[in-house]
């Protein structure tokens, strides 16, 4: 014991870490149904958000078109008043 280095640390190899990860995965399977349900709900919410964004984009395009038309009409009226 006198000649042993007491400052050495234990290290885990890559295989050991993989084995630990596999054990954790195997024993944590209990909540997969809940995770699937949450994922399904989140996916549904994302789909709803995408549809809402698409609807808002269409409305914005419509409003933009009206504003552009009104801008052209105002420019035409300005020109008519200046002549």
C-alpha positions as CSV (number, residue, x, y, z in Angstrom):
1,X,0.0,0.0,0.0
2,X,2.9,2.3,0.6
3,X,3.8,2.4,-3.1
4,X,0.3,2.9,-4.5
5,X,-0.8,6.2,-6.0
6,X,-3.9,7.3,-4.1
7,X,-4.6,10.1,-6.6
8,X,-5.8,7.8,-9.4
9,X,-9.4,8.1,-10.5
10,X,-11.7,5.4,-11.9
11,X,-12.7,6.0,-15.5
12,X,-15.6,4.4,-17.5
13,X,-15.0,3.1,-20.9
14,X,-17.3,3.7,-23.9
15,X,-18.7,0.1,-23.6
16,X,-19.6,0.7,-19.9
17,X,-21.4,3.9,-20.8
18,X,-23.3,2.2,-23.5
19,X,-24.3,-0.6,-21.2
20,X,-25.5,1.9,-18.6
21,X,-27.5,3.7,-21.2
22,X,-29.1,0.4,-22.4
23,X,-30.1,-0.5,-18.8
24,X,-31.7,3.0,-18.3
25,X,-33.6,2.6,-21.6
26,X,-34.8,-0.9,-20.7
27,X,-36.1,0.1,-17.2
28,X,-37.6,3.4,-18.3
29,X,-40.1,2.0,-20.7
30,X,-43.0,2.4,-18.3
31,X,-43.9,5.9,-19.4
32,X,-43.8,5.5,-23.1
33,X,-47.6,5.5,-23.6
34,X,-47.8,8.8,-21.7
35,X,-44.9,10.2,-23.9
36,X,-46.7,9.0,-27.0
37,X,-49.9,10.7,-25.9
38,X,-48.0,14.0,-25.2
39,X,-46.2,13.8,-28.5
40,X,-49.5,13.2,-30.3
41,X,-51.1,16.2,-28.5
42,X,-48.1,18.4,-29.3
43,X,-48.2,17.3,-33.0
44,X,-51.9,18.1,-33.1
45,X,-51.3,21.6,-31.6
46,X,-48.5,22.2,-34.1
47,X,-50.8,21.2,-37.0
48,X,-53.4,23.6,-35.7
49,X,-50.8,26.4,-35.4
50,X,-49.6,25.8,-38.9
51,X,-53.2,26.0,-40.2
52,X,-53.7,29.2,-38.3
53,X,-50.5,30.7,-39.7
54,X,-51.5,29.7,-43.2
55,X,-55.0,31.3,-42.7
56,X,-53.4,34.5,-41.3
57,X,-51.0,34.6,-44.2
58,X,-53.9,34.4,-46.7
59,X,-55.7,37.2,-44.9
60,X,-52.5,39.3,-44.8
61,X,-52.1,38.8,-48.6
62,X,-55.7,40.0,-49.1
63,X,-55.2,43.0,-46.9
64,X,-51.9,43.8,-48.7
65,X,-53.7,43.6,-52.0
66,X,-56.4,46.0,-50.9
67,X,-53.8,48.5,-49.5
68,X,-51.8,48.4,-52.7
69,X,-55.0,49.1,-54.7
70,X,-55.9,52.0,-52.4
71,X,-52.3,53.3,-52.7
72,X,-52.6,53.3,-56.5
73,X,-56.0,55.1,-56.3
74,X,-54.6,57.7,-54.0
75,X,-51.7,58.3,-56.3
76,X,-54.1,58.6,-59.2
77,X,-56.2,61.1,-57.3
78,X,-53.1,63.2,-56.4
79,X,-52.1,63.3,-60.0
80,X,-55.6,64.3,-61.1
81,X,-55.7,67.1,-58.5
82,X,-52.3,68.5,-59.6
83,X,-53.4,68.8,-63.2
